[in-house]
Amino acid sequence: MFGKFFSAVVYFVALTAIANAKSFDLTSADQRKPFSLRIYCTDEGKAALVQYKGKTSYLALRLKKFTTSVLTNPNKQPEGYYYEWDELVNGKITGSYGLVEQSGRITEAWYMRNKDGRRFKLTGNAKNDSHDETQKYLLHDVLITFAWTSADNQFMFTYPDGKVITPNFLSMDAPDAGRSCYIKDYNFDGYDDVAFSLPDAGMGVYQTFNIWLYDPSSKRFQALQESEDARAKCSCLCDVTLNPKEKLLYTACRGGARWWQDVYRISKNNHLIWLRSSEKR
């Protein structure tokens, strides 16, 4: 059971970082009745879904376990990843998927079907999706589609009740710019949210963010509005970082030769409350 991966004198740590899109194209090794599928997820396995070949529908995957090797490649990326998800149908676990990715290759993968306990061996390829491809995430049963270089009308929230919302993205001023995506709990309410960032339109020294917070009562995503507090040094959601222990949100930007940091708390109504600003040294 993934013995080779875990016996390679490698220790594993949980990864929490930028979430960029990844997909896995997998095919069953059983040639009597083969099937193929694609798993979409962030590179740390969040917001995952599975879509079988020939089907337009998809199934939700709930991340059960994710670990990564402390050994890194020359790009300082982990050399090995281990993913395990539960398959959900109407909120019930109907199966599970697991795979090991090492140096960009899938070295082991499987699907376990709950109704009869049958285990299927899978083979396939890992793929870091290109910037012009449409990406898919599934977060809180909401299908999020976008492309890294997309215009506004390619970014959509498709809700379980069929309603489709096309929010506004930040405009892409640089021709070679690409978005980064993040799945994190930005308002510390226990529910993951989604954010996208772009290099600033000036010198590209920091990232400008759009953040959408998930509201569990309405089951909708709502945009986090920028602060209008005149005491803030940054006029945008720039280089956003979080302090989960203190439940604080930080933004940072450059003004002239100085770097500034604003510190906020988020209210129960999801408004930014300015606390202080300081020069970063």
N, C-alpha and C positions, 0 to 999 in steps of 0.2 A: 504494500500500500504506500506507494511513493517512497519506498525504502531508499532507493538510490539518491533521491533528492535530499533526504534528511541525514544520510550517513556520509555526506561529502565533506565532513569536518567543517560544516558551516552552521553558524548560529543565526537565528531569525529574530527580527524585531518587527513590531507593528509599524506600518508606514502611514503617516498623515502628511499629505503634501498637495501640490498642485494636481488637479485631476485633468488629464488629457485623455481623449477618446482612444479606445482600443477595441478591436473586435477579434473574435476567434472563429475561424471557419473549420467546422468539425464534421467528420463522416464516420458512421459506425463501421467497425471492422467486420461485422457479420455480413457476409456477401449474399446470404439467402434472402434477406429482406433489408437491404441497406437504407439508411436515411441520412440526411445531411441537415445541418443547422448552423446558425451563426449566433454567437453571444456578443452583445454590445455591452460595454461598461466603461467606467473610467479606468485609468491604469492601476488604481488600487481596488478595483472590483466593485465600486459603488454604483448605484443607479442602473443596475443591470437588467437586461431582458434577453430572452431567447426567441428566435424566429426560425421555424423549420422551413426548409426549402419547399417551395410550392404553396406555402401558406401566406396569406396577407395578415393574419392575426399574429399575436405574440403573447408570450407568457412572462409574468413577472418573476424575477429571481431576487431572493433576499440573501445578502452576503452573510455567510456563516463564519467564514474564517479567511483571513488574508495575512500572509507573512512574506517577508522578503529577506534575501540573503544580505549579510553585512559586507560581503565581498562585492566590489564594484568594478565596472569596466573603465576604460580610459576617459569616458564622458561622465564619470562619477555616478552612473546609474547602476542599480542593483543587477547582479548577474542572474539571479534566480527569483522567481515568484511562485507562490502557492495560493491557489484560489479554491474556495468551496462555497457553493450556493445551494439554497433550498429553492425548489420550483414550487410556485404557488398558483393554484386555480381557485378562484372565489375565496381566497384567504386560507385555503387548506394546503398543506404540504403534500404534493403528489409525486415528488421525486427529488433527486439531488444530482448536482454536477460537480466535478472536481477536475482540476488540471494543474500541471506543473509546466512553467515556462522557464527555459534556461537559455541565456544568450540569444533571445529572439526566436527560439524554437520551442515547440510543444513536445516535451519528452514523455509525457504521460497524461491521459485524459480518460474520463469515464462518465457514464450516466447511470444512475440507479433508479429503477422504476418501483415505486412503493407498492402498487397493487399486487405485484407478484414477486417482489424482491429481486427481479432480474437485473443483472449488472451488464452494461454494454461497454465494451472497450471502444474508445474513439481515437481517431488520428486526425491531424490537420495542421493548420498554420496560424500563427499569431500575426497580427497586423496592426501597426500604428497607422491609423487612418489618415489619408492625405488631406490637405487643407481644402480641397475643392469638393470633397465628398460630403454628402449629407450625413450628419451624425445623429444618433438616437440615444437618449437616456430615458429611463423610467424611474421617476422619483415620486413617491406617495401616490402611485397609480396614475400619474400624469406623464404623458409622453412628451418629451422635450426634443424637438428637432431643430437642427441648425447646421451651418457649415462654418468652419473657422474663418473663411474670408467672405461670408455671406452678407447680402443686403438685409434690410429689416424684414422684408416679406418672406425670407427663408427661415426666420426664427419664429417658432410656434410652440405654444402650450396647447396640447389636446387633452381635454379633461374626460373622465370616465362617462360623464353625461352627454358627450358628443360636442360640447362647446369648444370652439377653437379661438384662441386669442393670439394675436400677432403684436407683441410689444415692440417698442422702439429700442434698437441697439444704438450704441455710440457709433458715430460715423467713422469710416476708415479713411483717414487723410493720407497715410503713407501707402504707396502701391504694393509694397511687399509685406505689409503688416499682417499679422495673424493673431487671432484671439486666443487667450488662455481661458480655461474653464475651471471652476472650483466648486466642489460640493462640500459645504461646511454649515455648521449651525451658527449663523451670523448674529442671531438675536438671543441665543442661549435659552431657547424654550424647549429643547429636546428634540426638535425636528430639523432635519437637514434642509438647507436652502441652496440656491444656485446663484453663481456669480460669473460674470465674464469680464475680462479686462483687455485693454489695448495699450500699446505705448502712447505716451502723451503726444499731442500734435506738434510740440516744439522740438526739443532735442532728443526726445525718446528716453529720458533718464528715469522716468517712473511710469507706473501703470495706472491708467484711469479705469475705474470700475463701474459696472452696472450690477446691482444686487437685487434679487427677487426673493422675498421672504415668504415661506409657506405658512398660510393661516389654517390651522387644523379645524377651526369652526366653520369657515366657508369652503374649505378644501380648494382654495385658490392661491396662486402666487401673486403677491403685490410688490411693486417696486419700492425699495428703500429710497426715500427722498434725501437729497443732499441737505446739509445743515445750512440754515440762513442766518446763523449767529454771526454777528459782525466781529466778534472777538476771535473767530477761527482764522488761522493763517492760511489754510488750504481752501480753495473755492470749489473743490471737487472731492469725490471719493477716490483718493489717490493712494497707491501702495497700501491697500487695506490689510491690516493684520489684526489678530484677535488675542485677547488674554482671557481664556475660558475660566481660569481660577478666580479672577477679579470681575469677570463679565464686562470687560471693556473692549471697545473697538478703537483702533488707532488708524489715523491716516497720516501720510507724510508727503511732502512736496518740497520743491526747491524754489526759492524766491531770490533772484540774483545769485550771489555767491553763498547763500545760506540755505541750510536744510531745516525744515520745520516739521514738528509733529503735533497733531491735534489729538486729544483724548476725549472719547465720548462714552456715555452710557446710553443704552437703548431703552426707551420707555415701554410700558405695557401696550401702548398704542403704536409701537414701532416707529417712534420719532427719535432722532438723534438729539441727545442732551449734551451740550458742550460742557466739559469739566475744566480743561486747562490746555494751554499750548506752550511749547518750549522749543528752543533751538536744539537740533540734534548735532552732537559733536563727535 
